[in-house]
Amino acid sequence: MEIFLFYAILIVLITNFVFERWLDYLNTTNWSSILPPELKGVYSEEKYQKSFEYEKATFGFTLVTESLGFVNFLLIFAFGGFGWLDGIIRSEISNPIHVTIFFFAIIGLISEIVSMPFKWYDTFVIEAKFGFNKTTNRVFIIDQIKGLIIGAIIGGIILYLIVWIYLISGNLFSLYALAVIAFFSVFFSMFYSSIIVPLFNKQTLLAEGDLKTAIQEFSNKAGFLLDNIYVIDGSKRSTKANAYFTGLGSKKRIVLYDTLISELETPEIVAVLAHEIGHYKKHHLYSGLFFSLLSTGLMLYVFSLVSDYPAFAKVLGSDVPGFHLSIISFGILYSPLSLVFGLGLNYLSKRNEYQADRFASENHKEDHLAAALKKLSINNLSNLTPHPAYVFFHYSHPTLLQRLKNLSETK
């Protein structure tokens, strides 16, 4: 049975990798160094050529990093590396919760160390070459250290609770584990911007002026009470612009990147905020959270049915079953079903984006939102002609041309 499971995992790993590279290849077939007719009036020849070069650079970099990661994981799996590490930890630690925490902590630390040079190259070579990077080596290193510490603390707490529940709850594991995940999901939805973000970026309340007045006037018109409008110093690290809505209930806030404010006109910024407010008015935050937890709950339930299967550990090179070994084997085998749920969540997200765009169009002006979307796509060198298959499997947002068409039909 272990042999069957070994080859099943191997087939899933290879199939996933080949499928992803096939999607990447399909995406390249839509590349063209000549400005397509449908993009005239959106991109200038110069900007389009730059976006074309940016896509080629990021594609090549992704191909190298993904291939190296795949080969490394395949070798570790094939030669029992996970079982070897498990044996070393068990020789020093007997508590099963501590074994799991140390196991994933060591893997996570090694993964961070190995990926660090690639992150640095992406930031200081590729992003810098195309005029995006504004960070320094010092800020980059501090960010990595902070991220590692925060991930270790939060991940360690969640993992400790889930493994503890796994050991004591029996058949009710999936329900209790889902409750823990739901709690942290809601907690960070409410407090992420006020607890985690300040560790990396400075957020300040939007100053009095024409922009704040225009935003407040629109909020009142749309029946949306909003006092928390913050500006984040995104230009500290990148020239890319963004805005996002976060929080629930009284903790909701809208965050504008300073780069967004510098690139867009006031009516265009209001249109972007109208889109974000549309997500809230249409209850997209709640529906997205619900369906995400639903898919997580199903995964936990299926895992609870098979987690005690000894072959999950043996196929990774260990004779001693453990939560951490079972979750690795199960996670690989579950990935095809996870892909299906991911497609469902992507469909829901795209539908929500269309609805938020319509809300902004109906309550503000579709021309202002269209102009904002064009500027953001151009300045971020977005790929405006991705292959439909790539969009179907990977995009959680519609493409720019799809959104412009939707706005035109709404008008």
C-alpha positions in Angstrom: 0.0 0.0 0.0 2.9 2.4 0.8 4.2 1.9 -2.8 0.8 2.8 -4.2 0.6 5.9 -2.0 4.2 6.8 -2.9 3.5 6.8 -6.7 0.1 8.5 -6.2 1.8 11.4 -4.4 4.6 11.4 -7.1 2.0 11.5 -9.9 0.1 14.4 -8.2 3.3 16.4 -7.7 4.5 16.0 -11.3 1.1 16.5 -12.8 0.6 19.8 -10.8 4.0 21.1 -11.9 3.5 20.2 -15.6 0.0 21.6 -15.6 1.2 24.9 -14.1 4.1 25.2 -16.6 1.6 24.4 -19.4 -0.6 27.3 -18.2 2.5 29.6 -18.1 3.4 28.5 -21.6 -0.2 29.2 -22.9 0.1 32.7 -21.3 3.2 33.4 -23.4 1.4 32.5 -26.6 -0.7 35.7 -26.1 2.4 37.8 -26.0 3.1 40.3 -28.8 5.6 43.1 -29.1 3.1 44.9 -31.2 0.4 46.9 -29.5 -2.9 44.9 -30.0 -5.8 47.0 -31.6 -8.0 46.5 -28.5 -5.4 48.2 -26.3 -5.0 51.3 -28.4 -6.1 54.2 -26.2 -5.2 52.3 -23.1 -1.5 51.7 -23.5 1.0 53.9 -25.4 3.5 52.0 -27.6 6.3 52.8 -25.2 4.4 51.6 -22.1 3.2 48.5 -23.8 6.7 47.5 -24.9 7.8 48.0 -21.3 5.0 45.8 -20.0 5.9 43.2 -22.6 9.5 43.2 -21.4 8.4 43.0 -17.7 6.2 40.0 -18.4 9.1 38.2 -20.1 11.4 39.0 -17.2 8.9 37.8 -14.5 8.0 34.7 -16.5 11.7 33.6 -16.8 12.3 34.3 -13.1 9.2 32.3 -12.1 10.1 29.4 -14.3 13.6 29.1 -12.7 12.4 29.5 -9.1 9.4 27.1 -9.5 11.5 24.5 -11.3 14.2 24.6 -8.6 11.6 24.4 -5.8 9.9 21.5 -7.5 13.1 19.5 -8.0 14.2 20.2 -4.4 10.8 19.0 -3.0 10.9 16.0 -5.3 14.3 14.9 -4.1 13.4 15.4 -0.4 10.3 13.4 -0.9 11.9 10.6 -2.9 14.9 10.1 -0.6 12.9 10.3 2.7 14.1 13.7 3.8 10.9 14.4 5.8 11.2 11.1 7.7 14.9 11.8 8.3 14.1 15.2 9.9 11.3 13.7 11.9 13.6 11.0 13.3 16.2 13.6 14.4 13.5 15.7 16.2 11.9 12.7 17.9 15.3 11.6 19.2 15.4 14.9 21.2 11.7 15.6 21.8 8.9 13.3 22.9 5.9 15.7 23.1 3.9 15.3 19.8 2.8 18.9 19.8 6.4 20.1 20.2 7.6 17.6 17.5 5.1 19.1 15.0 6.0 22.7 15.8 9.8 22.1 15.6 9.3 20.1 12.4 7.5 22.9 10.6 9.7 25.6 12.1 12.8 24.0 10.8 11.3 23.4 7.3 10.0 27.0 7.3 13.4 28.4 8.4 15.3 26.4 5.7 12.8 27.5 3.1 13.2 31.2 4.0 17.0 30.9 3.9 17.0 29.2 0.5 14.4 31.6 -1.0 16.1 34.8 0.3 18.5 35.2 -2.6 15.6 34.8 -5.1 13.5 37.4 -3.2 16.5 39.8 -3.2 17.0 39.3 -7.0 13.3 39.9 -7.7 13.3 43.1 -5.6 16.7 44.6 -6.5 17.1 43.4 -10.0 13.8 42.8 -11.8 11.6 45.3 -9.9 14.4 47.9 -9.9 15.1 47.4 -13.6 11.5 48.4 -14.4 11.4 51.3 -12.0 9.3 49.8 -9.2 11.7 49.2 -6.3 12.2 51.9 -3.8 13.3 49.8 -0.8 16.8 49.6 0.5 18.9 46.6 1.6 18.4 47.5 5.2 14.6 47.8 4.9 14.5 44.5 2.9 16.5 42.6 5.6 14.4 44.1 8.4 11.2 43.1 6.6 12.3 39.5 6.2 13.3 39.3 9.9 10.0 40.8 11.0 8.0 38.6 8.7 9.8 35.5 10.0 9.2 36.4 13.6 5.5 37.3 13.1 4.9 34.2 11.0 6.6 32.0 13.7 4.5 33.5 16.5 1.1 33.5 14.8 1.7 30.2 12.9 3.1 28.6 16.1 0.0 29.6 18.1 -2.4 28.3 15.5 -0.5 25.1 14.9 -0.2 24.4 18.6 -4.0 24.8 19.1 -4.8 22.6 16.1 -2.4 19.8 17.0 -3.7 19.9 20.6 -7.3 19.7 19.4 -6.2 16.8 17.1 -4.9 14.9 20.0 -7.8 15.3 22.3 -11.0 15.8 20.3 -11.3 12.6 18.3 -14.2 12.7 15.8 -14.9 16.4 16.5 -11.4 17.5 15.4 -12.6 19.1 12.1 -15.3 21.2 13.9 -13.0 22.5 16.7 -10.1 23.1 14.3 -12.4 25.0 12.0 -13.6 27.1 14.9 -10.0 28.0 15.7 -9.3 29.0 12.1 -12.6 31.0 11.9 -11.7 32.9 15.0 -8.2 33.9 13.7 -9.7 34.7 10.3 -12.2 37.1 11.8 -9.7 38.5 14.2 -7.2 39.4 11.6 -9.9 40.6 9.2 -10.8 43.2 11.9 -7.3 44.0 13.3 -4.8 43.2 10.6 -4.4 46.8 9.5 -4.1 48.1 13.1 -1.8 45.4 14.5 0.3 43.9 11.7 0.6 46.7 9.1 2.1 49.3 11.5 5.0 46.9 12.0 6.0 47.4 8.4 4.4 50.7 7.3 3.4 54.0 8.7 -0.3 54.8 8.4 -1.7 58.3 9.0 -5.2 59.6 8.9 -6.0 61.3 5.6 -5.4 65.0 6.0 -8.2 67.6 5.7 -8.5 68.9 2.1 -10.4 68.4 -1.2 -9.7 64.7 -1.3 -11.1 64.0 2.1 -14.1 66.2 1.5 -14.9 64.5 -1.8 -14.6 61.0 -0.1 -16.8 62.0 2.8 -19.4 63.5 0.5 -19.5 60.3 -1.5 -19.7 58.2 1.6 -22.6 60.1 2.9 -24.4 59.9 -0.5 -23.8 56.1 -0.6 -25.1 55.7 3.0 -21.7 54.5 4.2 -20.4 55.8 7.5 -16.7 56.0 7.2 -14.3 57.9 9.6 -11.2 55.8 9.2 -9.5 56.8 6.0 -5.7 56.1 6.2 -2.8 56.8 3.9 0.0 54.2 3.9 3.6 55.0 2.9 3.7 52.4 0.1 6.3 54.5 -1.7 8.8 53.4 0.9 9.1 50.1 -0.9 7.6 50.4 -4.4 6.1 52.8 -6.9 3.1 50.4 -7.5 -0.2 51.9 -6.3 -3.1 50.2 -4.5 -6.0 50.7 -2.1 -7.8 48.3 0.0 -10.8 47.9 2.4 -10.3 46.1 5.6 -12.0 45.4 8.9 -15.5 44.5 10.0 -18.2 46.5 11.7 -16.9 49.5 13.7 -13.3 48.4 12.8 -13.7 48.9 9.1 -11.2 51.3 7.4 -10.1 52.2 3.9 -6.3 52.4 3.3 -4.9 54.4 0.4 -1.3 54.1 -0.8 0.5 57.4 -1.1 1.5 56.3 -4.6 -2.2 56.0 -5.5 -2.9 59.6 -4.3 0.0 60.9 -6.4 -1.0 59.1 -9.6 -4.8 59.6 -9.7 -7.0 62.6 -9.8 -9.4 63.2 -6.9 -12.5 61.9 -8.9 -10.6 58.8 -9.8 -9.6 58.1 -6.3 -13.2 58.5 -5.1 -14.2 56.0 -7.9 -11.6 53.5 -6.5 -13.0 54.0 -3.0 -16.6 53.6 -4.4 -15.5 50.2 -5.7 -14.1 49.3 -2.3 -17.3 50.5 -0.6 -19.3 48.5 -3.1 -17.6 45.3 -1.7 -18.8 46.2 1.8 -22.4 47.2 0.7 -22.7 44.0 -1.2 -21.5 41.9 1.8 -18.6 40.5 -0.2 -16.3 40.3 2.9 -18.7 38.1 4.7 -19.6 35.8 1.7 -15.9 35.4 0.8 -15.0 34.5 4.4 -17.9 32.1 4.6 -17.0 30.1 1.4 -13.3 30.1 2.3 -14.1 28.6 5.7 -16.5 26.2 4.1 -13.8 24.8 1.8 -11.4 24.7 4.8 -14.0 22.8 6.8 -14.4 20.2 4.1 -10.6 19.7 3.9 -10.4 19.3 7.7 -13.2 16.8 7.7 -11.7 14.7 5.0 -8.3 14.9 6.7 -9.9 13.7 10.0 -11.1 10.6 8.3 -7.7 9.5 7.0 -5.2 11.2 9.3 -4.4 8.1 11.3 -3.4 6.1 8.2 0.1 4.8 9.0 1.1 4.9 5.3 1.1 8.7 5.3 4.2 8.6 7.6 5.9 5.6 6.0 5.7 7.1 2.5 7.7 10.1 3.8 10.3 7.8 5.3 9.1 7.5 8.9 7.8 4.5 10.8 6.1 6.7 13.5 2.8 8.3 12.5 2.5 12.0 13.2 0.2 14.9 12.5 2.9 16.8 10.6 3.7 13.9 8.3 0.0 13.1 7.7 -0.7 16.8 6.8 2.1 16.8 4.2 1.0 13.6 2.5 -2.6 14.5 2.7 -2.0 18.0 1.5 -0.4 16.8 -1.7 -3.1 14.2 -2.5 -5.9 16.8 -1.7 -4.4 19.4 -4.0 -6.6 18.4 -7.1 -9.8 18.9 -5.0 -8.3 22.1 -3.5 -7.8 23.3 -7.1 -11.5 22.8 -7.7 -12.5 24.8 -4.6 -10.0 27.5 -5.6 -11.7 27.8 -9.0 -15.0 28.3 -7.2 -13.5 31.0 -4.9 -12.0 32.7 -8.0 -15.4 32.7 -9.7 -17.0 34.2 -6.7 -14.2 36.9 -6.4 -14.6 37.8 -10.1 -18.3 38.1 -9.7 -17.8 40.3 -6.7 -15.4 42.6 -8.6 -18.0 43.1 -11.3 -20.7 43.9 -8.7 -18.4 46.4 -6.9 -17.6 48.0 -10.3 -21.3 48.4 -11.0 -21.9 49.9 -7.6 -19.1 52.5 -8.3 -20.6 53.1 -11.7 -24.1 53.6 -10.5 -23.1 55.8 -7.5 -20.2 57.7 -8.9 -19.2 57.8 -12.6 -18.0 54.8 -14.6 -15.7 57.1 -16.7 -13.7 58.0 -13.5 -13.4 54.3 -12.5 -12.4 53.3 -16.0 -9.7 56.0 -16.1 -8.4 54.9 -12.7 -8.3 51.2 -13.7 -6.4 52.2 -16.9 -3.8 54.3 -15.0 -3.2 51.6 -12.4 -2.8 48.9 -15.0 -0.4 51.0 -17.0 1.7 52.2 -14.1 1.9 48.6 -12.7 2.8 47.2 -16.1 0.0 44.7 -15.9 -0.5 42.0 -18.5 -3.6 43.1 -20.4 -3.7 40.1 -22.7 -3.4 37.0 -20.5 -4.5 33.7 -22.0 -8.1 32.8 -21.1 -7.1 29.5 -19.6 -4.5 31.2 -17.3 -7.2 33.8 -16.3 -9.6 30.9 -15.5 -7.3 29.1 -13.2 -5.2 31.9 -11.6 -7.0 35.2 -11.7 -9.2 36.2 -8.8 -10.0 39.5 -10.5 -11.3 40.0 -14.1 -8.8 41.4 -16.6 -8.8 45.2 -17.3 -10.5 44.7 -20.7 -13.2 42.6 -19.1 -13.8 45.2 -16.4 -13.9 48.0 -19.0 -16.4 46.0 -21.0 -18.5 45.4 -17.9 -18.5 49.2 -17.1 -19.4 50.0 -20.7 -22.4 47.6 -20.6 -23.5 49.1 -17.2 -23.4 52.5 -18.7 
